[in-house]
Every structure is written in C-alpha cells, then in structure tokens.
Amino acid sequence: MATTIFSNATIVLPDRLLHRGSVSVNGDRITSVGTPFPGAADTINLNCWYLCPGFVDLHVHGGDGADFMDGTAEAFRTVCRCHLRHGTTSLTPTSTVARMDQYLQFLELCGELHGDVPGGARIVSSHFYGPYFARPARGCHPDQDFLTPNAENAEAFTKLATRMPLNITVAPEIENANWLVQTYSARGVRFNAGHSFATFPQVEAAVAAGVRHVDHLFCAMSDRARLRQSQTYPMRGGLMEATLYFDELTTEVIADGKHLTPELLRLAYKVKGPDRLALVTDSMRAVDLPDGEYWFGAEGTGERVRKLDGVGVTVQGTALASGVMGMDHGVRTIHRTAGVPLPEAVRMASLTPARILGLDGDIGSLEVGKRADFVVLDAELNVRQVYVGGERLV
C-alpha cells in the first residue's frame, strides 16, 4: 500500500505548532509525524496551511435540515455530512427529550451506524440525552417523556453499551440518579450531569457515584443566583460552582460567540484548562440553513425554535435554543475572542473530547498509529480540506 505524505504543513500538535512539517499516511493510519520524508508515491503540498486532527463533537443534535431524532438512517447521514464540512470527523449523536419509542429508535440507529458513515463524520459514540433531565431545567427541549431511572427503562436504554461507547446525561437531583450512575457505570456507561438545578452537595454525591462530565457549562444549570430563589440564606452553590470546583469533572462550552461572552469562555478556560474543557457545537438542524423556524428534535413532534443571528432561540426570542454553527466556528471564536492559543483551541476540539470519550488512543491528535483523520485550515482558520481515514471527503 502506497504512502501519502502531507508536506509543507503547519502541523497543529497538542502543545505547539510545527512549521513546514510533514505527516505520512499508509492506509487509514498515521505512520510518521515531523520533518519531510523521502520516497512517497503521493505528496500533497499544503502550502503552510494548518494540518489539524479531525474535530470530535461530543454534543450535536443536527444539521443541514436533519435531526438525529428524525429516526431515519438518512437523517443520521445528513447530519454527519453536514458537520464533516466544518471539520468534524468523529461525533456522538445526541438525542432530545422525546417519546419512549423515539428514544429506542435513536439508540437502535446509533448502534446500526456506529463506525464509518460514507461521506460524513464517523459515529464513534452515542449521547443519550433527555429522559433523565430535571423537568424545570429542560430548556428548549420538548415537554415529553421525562423518566425516573428504574431497572426497566435503564436496561432498555443501556443495551447499546455492549456494542459501542454510550454516554448518558442525568440530573443529580432526580430520584434514583445515584443508583443509575453506580449501577451502570460499573457496566461501562459514562455519565454526565446536565439540565439540572442540583445543589452543590447533590453534585458532590453524583461525582462520588461516578459522574465525570458536565454538559454545556453555564447553560441549563443551577448556580448561586437560581438557588437563592428557593432559599433566602445561606446562599448555596449549584451545578455551575461544582463543575468549576471538582477536578474530577470535565466539561464543555458552546463557543459560538452567542451562548457565552468572551469573559465566560476565558473563565472556563482558566479554571478547567484545555485538558478538562471541550468545545461542542450543541447544534440543531439549522446549521448551514437560513434564518427561520425549525423543529428542535423530531420533525413534527419536537419543539419549534428559530435560527436568528447565528444562534438558536425560542420562537418568542426570549431564550437560547441550541447552536447553529459548526466546530470550525467554535475553534475560531475561542482562539480569537478568548485568546486561547491555537494548539490548545484545536486540542479542545479534538484530543480533549476524544479523551472524555475514552477514544484518545485512536483519534484526537496527529500521532503515529492513530487514524488519519485530518482537517486542513487556511491562514484565516477556514476549512479547506477534510480527510477521514486518509481519504479526502471535502
């Protein structure tokens, strides 16, 4: 099998830039990283553009008119093709609050399409997100089947973990939350905290039970101000404060320039650091489509939201309702507006989420033996080329 060399590149390593470097690929794997190599059958000159590992999205709902909750293989493929154009080569389909039959269909399709999706980002894991929210913290999600964890529903939802990595979000304050985490983390399921108005002690108990990640920092979560509405004194910390406090917890930010100000991005970066803070899109079906109204969740049964001015909002325009941008936009935003060095901005979109998923031995950085998943960015950090397993798809 012939070797292909990507030459004359600015290679984005996890901790530095390597100028005028080269990466060699044989089949779907990286075989060398460093200075130019002789003897290649094919050489691709990148003209000093940035050669980055493919982005990994932990939290994504849709794009290009489709949502993972639409319940068809074609909807899954449409979303994967959409996000590939933005440099994402691996992703975890993320569900919404829905009906029981829709939850089960979503999980079934994740299992069927685990691995390569022709022409799109690879499905590497599943993010089961919705039934175990706290209803008051549901945000823009449909007000449908919120469930109390029990053996019957948990067994149905966790079957997928025997076939592929599975992440489940649970609000620490709901009944049986810690039972769920303790029981199924022992079986390989990874647990997040999110869509929760939990108190600090409730989060601390969830961490002790096995929760290790928190969804979209600062969004749909309790903090001192919210908890003060139900108790005058003493003031209490919530999920936000606990996320910043516990070193065991990784978290994520939606760096679209709309959900969070540069100051909040800087705070998250300073406290959690690039190894415990991932970038996510949290994007819905309106990615790459014009402003207007769309379904968040399944077509026809989800929640109506709007795309407006580069973000999703409720129909009334009074609250946020998901993202509408790709991962490349997030990298540019956190680099330019929050001052995060480019190697760390890219790391937060690649190696850090791969590590959170337990997949950093295979994807997430330009290292010998890892998958040849690349995104090529120009000097303005726009996507110019995307490769999945060494094959150019964009």
N, C-alpha and C positions, 0 to 999 in steps of 0.2 A: 504494500500500500504506500503510495507516494506521500511525502511530507510536504505540507504547505507552510510557508513562512510569512508571517505578517511583519513586515520590516519598516524601518524608519518611522516608528511609532513613539508617541509619548505614553509609556506604559504606566497605568494607574495601579500601583501596588497598595496594599492596605495602609502603609505608613509613609509612602513617598512617591514621587514621580521619577520614572527612569526615562531620560530623554534619549532619543534616537536608538531605542531598543528594539528587540525583535522577540516574537513568540512563535514557536514552531508547533505544528499540529499534525498528528497522524491519526487518521480516522476521526473519532469524536473526542479525542483526548489531547491535552497539552503535553508535549514532550520536552520542551525547553523554554526557558524564560531568561532573557538577558541581552547580550550583545549579538550582532549579526552572526548567522550560522551559514556555512557553505553547504553546497550540494543539494539544494532543494529542487524538486521538479517544478514547483509553482511558488512564485513570490508575489505577495500583494503589498505594494508600497502605499503606506497610509499618510505620507506627506506630513508627518509630525502631528497628525490628529491624535486625540486621546483614545487609547485602546483600554477599555474598562471591562471588568467582569460583567456578565449579564445581570440585570437587576432582578431582585427577588421580592415579590409583593406578598406580604402576609395577610393583607386585608383588602379585598377587592370584590365588588358586587357585580359590576357590569361594564359595558362599553359598546359603542357603535350600534346602539339600539337594542341590545340584548342584555338580559339579566340572568345570572345563574339560576334564579328561582323560576325562570320560564319553563323549566322542566324538560328541555329537549337537548339532545347532543349538539344540534346545530347552534343553539344559543350558547352553549359552552364554547364551541369552536369560534364563534363570532367574537366573544369576549377575549379569548386567548389571542386571536389575530390582531384585535384592536390594540391590546397592551404590548404586543411584540413591537408594533410600530414606535412605541415610546421607550423601547429598550428593555422591557421586562421579558426575560427568557424563562423564568420559573415563577409560578404563582400558586396561591391557595384559594380556590373558590370559596366565597364567604356567603352564607345564607342570610336570610332576614327572618323576622318574626312572620310565621305563616301558619297554615293548617297542618295537621299531623300527616296527611297524605303527601303534602308538598315537601315537608321535611324529609320523609323517607325517599321520595323520588330524587331529591337533591343528593342525598348520600349515595344512592344507587348509581347515579350518573358520575359522581366523583370517583367511585370505585371502577366503573367501566372505562373511564377516560384517563385514569392515572397513568402517567408516563408521557410519551410524546403525543402532542396534538399536531397533526400535519399542518405546517404553515403558520403555527402560532406558538405562544409561550407554552412551556411544559407544565402540566399539572403535577405538582410534587407533594401536595398535602391537601387536607380539607379543613376548613374553618367552620365549625358548626356553631351558629351564632343566632340566638333568638329565643328558643323556648325557655331558657333559664335566666332571662333578664328579670330585673325588678320592674314591674309594670309602670310605676311612676317615673322611671328613668328610661322609658322606651325611646325617647327622642322622636325621630321621624318614622319609626317602624310602624307597620300596621298593628292595630289593636286586635290581635287574633289569639292563637293558642299559646299562652304562657303556661308553663307546666311546673309543678312541684316535682323535683327529682324523686324517682322511686325505682325499684328494681325492674318493673315492666318497661317504662319508657327508656331508662338508661340502657338496658340490654339491647333494645331495638336500635338506639342511636349509636351505640359503641361497637356494633358488629364490624363496622368499616375498619376499625383499628387493627384487625387481624390481617388486613390487605394493604394498608397504606397508613402513613402518619395522619393522626387525627388530633385536632385542637378544638376544645370546647370552651366557650365563654360561659361563666356563671357569675351571678351577683352574689357576693358573700353573705348578704343578709337574708336570702330566701331560705325557707325551710329545707332541711336536708342537704344544704350546699356542701358542708364539710364531709358528710357521708359520701356524697357523689365523688368529690375530689379524692378522698382517701381510698375509696374502693377501686376507682377506675384508673387513677394514676399508677397504681400498682400493676395494672394491665397494659401500660404503655400509652395511655391517653395523656396528652398535655393540656393543662388547664390555664385559662386566662380569667382575670376579673374584668368586668366591664358592664356598662349600662346598669350602674349601681349607685345607690345612695347610702352605702355602708358607712359605719363609723370606723375609726382607726382600729379599735380592738377587734371588730369583726374582720377587718382585712388582715390583721395580725394572725388571727385564728386560721384564716384561709391560707396564708403563707405557710403556717405550721402544717396544714393539711396537705399542701403540695402545689398550690397556685404559684406560678413562676413568671407570669407575664400580665400586663395590663393594657387593655385596648385604648386607642386614641387618647393620650394624655390630655387633660383639661376639658374633654368633651364627654357629656352624658355621665358625669360622675359627681359624687359628693365632695364638698370642701367645707371649710370652717363657716363660710357665709351661709351656705344652704342648710347646714345642720343647725345653725343658730335659729332658723325659723321655727324649729320644734323644741328648742331648749334655750332659755334665756342665758343661763350660766351653769357651770363654766363653759366657755367655748370649747368645741371639740374639733379634732382633725377627722377628715374623711378619707375617701379613696385617693384623692389627689395628694394629700400630705403623706399618706402611707406609701404611695408609689415613689415619691421623691426620697423617702426615708429608708426604705428597705433595700439593701444591696442585693438581696436575692431576686428582686423583681426587675425584669427588663420591661421596657415599654416602647411606645411608638408615637410618632407625631404625623399629622397631616400637614405637610409643608407646602400648601398650595398658595400661600400668601393671603388667604381669605379666612381660614379657620382660626389661625393664630397670628398674633403680631410678631415682628422680629424679636421683640423683647422676650416673649414667651418661648420662642424657639431657642433663644440664647440661654434662657434659664434652664430649659430641659437639657440642652447640650452640656451646660456647665455642671449640673448636678448628676446626671446619669452617665454622661460621657459617650463616646461613639461606639463602645462595645456593649452598651446596655440600652441604646436608643436606636430604633429602626425608623426608617421612613416608610410610610404606607400611602396609598392613594385613597383608600376608602371610597373608590369611585363607583358611581352608578351608571346606568345605561346611556346617559347623555354625553359621555366622552366622545369627542370628535363630531358632535352634532350641534345644531344651532340652539340658541336660547329658546325656551318654551317649556310646556308642561310635559312631564314624563311619569311613568309608573316606577316607583321605587319598590322592588320586589316583583312578584309575578305579574305579568301583563294581565290586567283586568281585575286582579284581586288584591294587589298590593296597596300602596299609598301614593296618591298623586302629589308630586313635588314639581319644583321649577328649576330649570337651569337659568341663572341670571348672573351676568358679570363675573364669569369664571368660577362659579360655585353653585352647589345645590342649595335651595332654600325651600321652606314650606310654601304652599300655594299662596298664603297670605303675606309671605315675605318677611315674617317676623322671627324666624329661627333658621339655623343651618339645617341642611338635609343632604348630607353626603358630599363627596368630592366629584369633580367632573374633569380632572386633569390626569395626565399620565405621570409615571415615575420620573421621567426626564425633567419635567417641570419642577418636581419636588427637589431634585438634586440642584438645579439652577437656583431655586429660591433659597434653600438653606445655605448654599455657598455664598450667594451674592448679598442677601439681606441680613443673614445672621452671622456672616463672617466665618463660617466653618471651612477650614482648608479643604481643597478639592479631594485629596485622598481620603479624608475622613467622611466627607459628604457621600462619596461613592461607596465607602465601606458601610455606611448606614443604610444604603440601598441594596447591598449585595451580601457581604460576608456576615454582617451582624444579623440580618433576618435569617440567613442560612443557618447560622449557629443557633438561633432561637428555635428553629425547626428541627435541629439535630442533623442537618444535612451539610454542614460545613466541610465534611471530608470529601464531598463530591462536587459542590458548587460554591460560588460566592467569592472566589478570588482567582487570580491568574497564577496558578501553581502547577507544577509538574504532576501529572496523574489525574487532575480534575477535568471535568467536562469542558470542552471548547465552546463555551457559551460566552459570546462577546457582544458588547455594544461599542460602536465607534462614534465618538463625539467630535465635532469640529471645534474651532477655537472659541466659538460662542456657546458651546455645550449643547448644540443641536444634534439630534440623532442623524447620522449619515448611513450607517450600515449596522445590521444586526445578524449575528450568527448563532445558530442553535446546533450543538454537537458538530461544530466545524462547517456546517452548511449555511451559506448565506441565504437569508429569507427576506431581508429588507435591504 
